[in-house]
Amino acid sequence: MRDAVLNMLLDNVGNFVSGEDISRKLGITRAAVWKYIRLLQGQGYVIESSTKKGYCLRQIPDILDKVLIVHGLNTSILGKNIEIHSSIDSTNARAKELALNGACEGTVVIADEQVQGRGRLGRSWVSPPGKGIWMSVILRPRLSPQDVPRITIMTAVAVAEALKRCAQVEVGIKWPNDIVCSGKKLCGILTEVHAEPEVIHYAVVGIGLNVNLSIEDFPEDIRSMATSLRIERGKEFHRVDIIKAILQEMEKGYLQKLDGDGFAELLKEYERRSVILKRRVRVIGVGGEFLGCAEGFGEDGSLMLRLDDGSLQRILAGDVSIRGENGYV
């Protein structure tokens, strides 16, 4: 019932809704309406009350509320089932557990804080409470396992488009899975799959986006290469608005651009946003380091690298990292 009251207020943000209307439509007493209004106010919603006019939602707090995410989401798959945690070890770990137990496609796991957030190659991901978007999405794509990198490409473009739309910030993509701004890492994407040679049972796409972190929130050893929307734009953002935009852009790419002409178009957009294309980069892997010029990307998500001896080498994301010739980018 609390959610129903909130939905009525959200449908009329900035306008008064009479307590009588809420009472009648929801089939509860005026006293019960007031109880839920007080509950919402205690959770940070700024609600003006007037004896004659009723209740008016004036300000929405930056909290991870399922009602806020679902309201106006307008997706057919992504976000139809949402699980929110105040604190969790890893949203990807939880999403994989749910997927193994048959969770529906499009299920989203979101946490206010991760205590064991992970990036690629087993690296830790700083995920302090209330400061970022730490979420994972369960997909069940009709792709062959070798095409899994397309999911990361789709997600990277979706995040870039969402940030342009709702945060007015232009970002670049650093192969294979980083979103960068001003030469620093803003967001990481971690795609994990459960598959057999011919079929993908599920894919879990984890997104870690630094939203309202200050420079002091980052460990000293990564401050020179990490950033946040707050640092870049000089203001704080409502995380729910960005979550909704990402889910909307992801669904668009997932349903329309994972194969055929759609993926060719998507790959062009990925290349357009690349911060390493036509530049010299360092490839760091278990076998050592080597330099080359990034010439393009394959449909399998590989990086085509022109080595100093003139040969062209195909690099799979696997267990390698990419750095600029003299730094992170």
C-alpha positions as CSV (number, residue, x, y, z in Angstrom):
1,M,0.0,0.0,0.0
2,R,2.9,2.3,0.7
3,D,4.0,1.7,-3.0
4,A,0.5,2.5,-4.3
5,V,0.4,5.8,-2.4
6,L,3.8,6.7,-3.7
7,N,2.8,5.8,-7.3
8,M,-0.2,8.2,-7.0
9,L,2.1,11.0,-5.8
10,L,4.6,10.3,-8.6
11,D,1.8,10.5,-11.2
12,N,1.2,14.0,-9.9
13,V,4.6,15.4,-9.0
14,G,4.4,19.1,-8.2
15,N,0.6,18.9,-7.9
16,F,-1.7,18.3,-5.0
17,V,-3.6,15.0,-4.6
18,S,-6.4,15.1,-2.1
19,G,-6.3,12.6,0.7
20,E,-9.9,11.8,-0.1
21,D,-9.0,10.7,-3.7
22,I,-6.1,8.6,-2.4
23,S,-8.4,7.0,0.2
24,R,-11.1,6.3,-2.3
25,K,-8.9,4.9,-5.1
26,L,-6.9,2.7,-2.7
27,G,-9.8,1.6,-0.5
28,I,-8.1,2.7,2.7
29,T,-9.0,5.3,5.5
30,R,-7.7,8.9,5.5
31,A,-5.8,8.0,8.7
32,A,-4.1,5.1,6.8
33,V,-3.2,7.6,4.0
34,W,-1.6,9.9,6.5
35,K,0.4,7.0,8.0
36,Y,1.9,6.2,4.6
37,I,2.6,9.8,3.9
38,R,4.5,10.0,7.2
39,L,6.4,6.8,6.3
40,L,7.5,8.3,2.9
41,Q,8.5,11.5,4.6
42,G,10.7,9.5,7.0
43,Q,12.4,7.9,4.0
44,G,13.4,11.2,2.5
45,Y,10.5,12.1,0.2
46,V,9.6,15.8,0.6
47,I,5.8,15.9,0.7
48,E,3.9,19.1,1.4
49,S,0.5,18.6,3.2
50,S,-2.4,20.9,3.1
51,T,-5.7,20.5,5.0
52,K,-7.6,21.8,2.0
53,K,-5.5,20.6,-0.9
54,G,-4.1,17.2,0.2
55,Y,-0.5,16.1,-0.5
56,C,2.1,17.2,-3.0
57,L,5.4,15.4,-3.7
58,R,8.0,18.2,-4.0
59,Q,11.3,16.4,-3.9
60,I,12.4,12.8,-4.5
61,P,15.4,11.5,-2.5
62,D,18.4,9.7,-4.1
63,I,17.5,6.3,-2.8
64,L,17.2,2.9,-4.6
65,D,13.4,2.5,-4.4
66,K,11.9,-0.2,-6.7
67,V,8.8,2.0,-7.2
68,L,11.0,4.9,-8.5
69,I,12.8,2.5,-10.9
70,V,9.7,0.9,-12.3
71,H,7.7,4.1,-12.6
72,G,7.9,5.2,-16.2
73,L,10.5,2.6,-17.1
74,N,8.7,1.5,-20.3
75,T,10.7,-1.7,-21.0
76,S,9.3,-5.0,-22.0
77,I,12.0,-7.3,-20.5
78,L,14.7,-5.5,-18.5
79,G,13.6,-4.5,-15.0
80,K,10.3,-6.4,-14.9
81,N,11.8,-8.2,-11.9
82,I,14.1,-6.2,-9.6
83,E,15.9,-7.2,-6.4
84,I,17.4,-4.4,-4.3
85,H,19.9,-4.8,-1.5
86,S,21.2,-2.2,1.0
87,S,24.5,-4.1,1.1
88,I,25.7,-7.3,-0.7
89,D,28.9,-9.0,-1.5
90,S,28.6,-8.8,-5.3
91,T,25.5,-8.2,-7.5
92,N,27.0,-10.4,-10.2
93,A,27.4,-13.3,-7.7
94,R,23.7,-12.9,-6.6
95,A,22.5,-12.6,-10.2
96,K,24.3,-15.8,-11.2
97,E,22.7,-17.6,-8.2
98,L,19.3,-16.4,-9.3
99,A,19.9,-17.3,-13.0
100,L,21.0,-20.8,-12.0
101,N,17.7,-21.2,-10.1
102,G,15.6,-20.1,-13.2
103,A,15.2,-16.4,-12.7
104,C,13.5,-14.8,-15.6
105,E,15.3,-12.9,-18.3
106,G,15.7,-9.2,-17.5
107,T,15.9,-9.7,-13.7
108,V,18.0,-6.9,-12.3
109,V,20.0,-7.0,-9.0
110,I,20.9,-3.6,-7.6
111,A,22.8,-2.8,-4.4
112,D,23.4,0.4,-2.5
113,E,26.8,-1.0,-1.5
114,Q,29.0,-3.9,-2.6
115,V,31.5,-5.2,-0.1
116,Q,33.2,-7.6,-2.6
117,G,32.6,-5.8,-5.9
118,R,34.6,-7.4,-8.7
119,G,35.9,-6.2,-12.1
120,R,37.7,-8.1,-14.9
121,L,40.6,-10.4,-14.1
122,G,39.5,-10.7,-10.5
123,R,40.2,-7.1,-9.6
124,S,38.2,-5.5,-6.8
125,W,35.8,-2.7,-7.5
126,V,35.3,0.1,-5.0
127,S,31.5,0.3,-4.3
128,P,30.8,2.6,-1.3
129,P,27.2,3.0,-0.1
130,G,24.9,5.6,-1.7
131,K,27.5,6.8,-4.2
132,G,27.2,4.7,-7.3
133,I,25.2,2.3,-9.5
134,W,26.2,-1.3,-8.7
135,M,23.9,-3.6,-10.6
136,S,23.7,-6.8,-12.7
137,V,21.2,-7.9,-15.4
138,I,20.3,-11.5,-16.2
139,L,20.0,-12.1,-20.0
140,R,19.3,-15.4,-21.9
141,P,20.5,-14.4,-25.4
142,R,20.0,-16.5,-28.5
143,L,23.7,-16.2,-29.4
144,S,26.5,-18.7,-29.9
145,P,29.0,-18.7,-27.0
146,Q,31.7,-17.2,-29.3
147,D,29.5,-14.1,-29.8
148,V,29.3,-13.3,-26.0
149,P,31.6,-10.2,-26.4
150,R,28.7,-8.6,-28.4
151,I,26.8,-8.3,-25.1
152,T,29.6,-6.2,-23.6
153,I,29.8,-4.1,-26.7
154,M,26.0,-3.5,-26.6
155,T,26.1,-2.6,-22.9
156,A,29.0,-0.2,-23.4
157,V,27.2,1.7,-26.1
158,A,24.0,1.6,-24.0
159,V,25.7,3.1,-21.0
160,A,27.3,5.8,-23.2
161,E,24.0,6.7,-24.7
162,A,22.2,6.8,-21.3
163,L,24.8,9.1,-19.8
164,K,24.6,11.4,-22.8
165,R,20.8,11.5,-22.4
166,C,20.4,11.9,-18.7
167,A,23.7,13.3,-17.4
168,Q,24.7,15.4,-20.4
169,V,28.2,13.9,-20.5
170,E,30.1,12.5,-23.5
171,V,32.1,9.4,-22.7
172,G,34.5,7.2,-24.5
173,I,34.8,3.4,-24.6
174,K,38.1,1.7,-23.8
175,W,38.2,-1.8,-25.1
176,P,37.0,-4.2,-23.9
177,N,34.8,-3.0,-21.1
178,D,35.6,0.4,-19.6
179,I,33.7,3.7,-20.0
180,V,36.0,6.6,-19.7
181,C,35.7,10.4,-19.2
182,S,38.5,12.9,-19.3
183,G,40.9,10.1,-19.7
184,K,39.8,8.3,-16.5
185,K,37.7,5.3,-15.7
186,L,34.0,6.1,-15.0
187,C,32.4,2.7,-15.4
188,G,33.3,-0.9,-15.7
189,I,31.3,-3.7,-17.3
190,L,31.7,-7.4,-16.4
191,T,29.9,-10.0,-18.5
192,E,29.9,-13.6,-17.2
193,V,28.2,-16.5,-18.8
194,H,27.1,-20.1,-18.1
195,A,27.3,-21.9,-21.4
196,E,27.9,-25.2,-23.3
197,P,29.8,-25.4,-26.6
198,E,26.6,-24.6,-28.6
199,V,24.3,-22.8,-26.2
200,I,24.3,-20.0,-23.7
201,H,22.2,-20.8,-20.6
202,Y,22.5,-17.3,-19.2
203,A,24.7,-14.2,-19.3
204,V,25.0,-11.8,-16.3
205,V,26.1,-8.3,-17.1
206,G,27.5,-6.3,-14.2
207,I,27.7,-2.5,-14.4
208,G,29.7,-0.5,-11.9
209,L,29.2,3.2,-12.5
210,N,30.8,5.9,-10.3
211,V,28.0,8.5,-9.8
212,N,28.4,10.7,-6.7
213,L,31.8,9.7,-5.5
214,S,34.3,12.4,-4.6
215,I,38.0,12.0,-5.2
216,E,38.4,11.1,-1.5
217,D,36.1,8.1,-2.0
218,F,38.7,6.4,-4.2
219,P,41.7,4.6,-2.8
220,E,44.9,6.7,-3.3
221,D,46.4,4.2,-5.7
222,I,43.6,4.7,-8.3
223,R,42.8,8.4,-7.9
224,S,44.8,9.3,-10.9
225,M,42.8,7.0,-13.2
226,A,39.3,7.0,-11.7
227,T,36.5,9.6,-11.9
228,S,32.8,10.0,-11.3
229,L,29.8,11.9,-12.7
230,R,30.0,14.2,-9.7
231,I,33.6,15.0,-10.4
232,E,33.1,15.5,-14.1
233,R,29.9,17.6,-13.9
234,G,30.3,19.3,-10.5
235,K,27.0,18.2,-9.2
236,E,25.2,15.2,-7.8
237,F,22.8,13.0,-9.7
238,H,19.8,10.8,-8.9
239,R,21.0,7.3,-9.5
240,V,17.5,6.0,-10.3
241,D,17.2,8.3,-13.3
242,I,20.5,6.9,-14.7
243,I,19.5,3.3,-13.9
244,K,16.3,3.7,-15.9
245,A,18.1,5.2,-18.8
246,I,20.7,2.4,-18.9
247,L,18.0,-0.3,-18.8
248,Q,16.1,1.4,-21.6
249,E,19.1,1.8,-23.8
250,M,20.3,-1.8,-23.0
251,E,16.9,-3.3,-24.0
252,K,16.9,-1.4,-27.2
253,G,20.3,-2.8,-28.1
254,Y,19.6,-6.2,-26.8
255,L,16.4,-6.6,-28.8
256,Q,17.5,-4.9,-32.0
257,K,21.3,-4.9,-32.4
258,L,22.9,-8.2,-31.5
259,D,22.9,-9.7,-34.9
260,G,22.9,-8.9,-38.6
261,D,22.8,-5.3,-39.8
262,G,21.9,-4.2,-36.3
263,F,25.2,-5.4,-34.9
264,A,27.1,-3.9,-37.8
265,E,25.6,-0.5,-36.9
266,L,26.3,-1.1,-33.2
267,L,29.9,-2.0,-33.9
268,K,30.3,1.3,-35.8
269,E,29.0,3.2,-32.9
270,Y,31.4,1.3,-30.6
271,E,34.3,2.2,-32.8
272,R,33.2,5.9,-33.0
273,R,33.3,6.1,-29.2
274,S,36.6,4.2,-28.9
275,V,39.4,6.0,-27.1
276,I,42.1,3.6,-28.4
277,L,41.3,3.2,-32.1
278,K,44.2,4.4,-34.4
279,R,46.4,4.9,-31.3
280,R,49.4,3.0,-30.0
281,V,48.5,0.8,-27.0
282,R,50.2,-1.6,-24.6
283,V,48.8,-5.1,-24.4
284,I,49.5,-6.7,-21.0
285,G,48.9,-10.4,-20.6
286,V,50.3,-13.5,-18.9
287,G,52.9,-13.7,-21.6
288,G,54.3,-10.2,-21.1
289,E,53.7,-6.9,-22.7
290,F,53.9,-5.6,-26.3
291,L,53.0,-2.5,-28.3
292,G,50.9,-2.0,-31.4
293,C,48.4,0.3,-33.1
294,A,44.7,-0.4,-32.6
295,E,43.2,-0.7,-36.1
296,G,39.7,-2.0,-35.5
297,F,37.4,-4.5,-33.8
298,G,36.1,-7.8,-35.1
299,E,32.5,-9.0,-34.9
300,D,33.6,-11.4,-32.2
301,G,34.7,-8.5,-30.0
302,S,38.4,-8.9,-30.7
303,L,40.9,-6.1,-31.1
304,M,42.9,-6.0,-34.3
305,L,46.4,-4.8,-33.5
306,R,49.1,-3.7,-36.0
307,L,52.4,-4.7,-34.4
308,D,55.6,-2.8,-35.0
309,D,56.8,-5.4,-37.4
310,G,53.8,-4.7,-39.6
311,S,51.9,-7.9,-38.9
312,L,48.2,-7.8,-37.8
313,Q,47.3,-9.6,-34.7
314,R,43.9,-10.5,-33.4
315,I,43.6,-10.0,-29.6
316,L,40.8,-11.5,-27.6
317,A,39.8,-9.8,-24.3
318,G,40.4,-13.0,-22.3
319,D,43.2,-12.4,-19.7
320,V,44.7,-9.2,-21.2
321,S,44.6,-5.6,-20.2
322,I,45.0,-2.6,-22.4
323,R,46.8,0.6,-21.5
324,G,47.8,3.7,-23.5
325,E,51.4,3.9,-24.5
326,N,52.2,6.1,-21.5
327,G,49.3,5.7,-19.1
328,Y,45.7,4.4,-18.5
329,V,44.4,5.7,-21.9
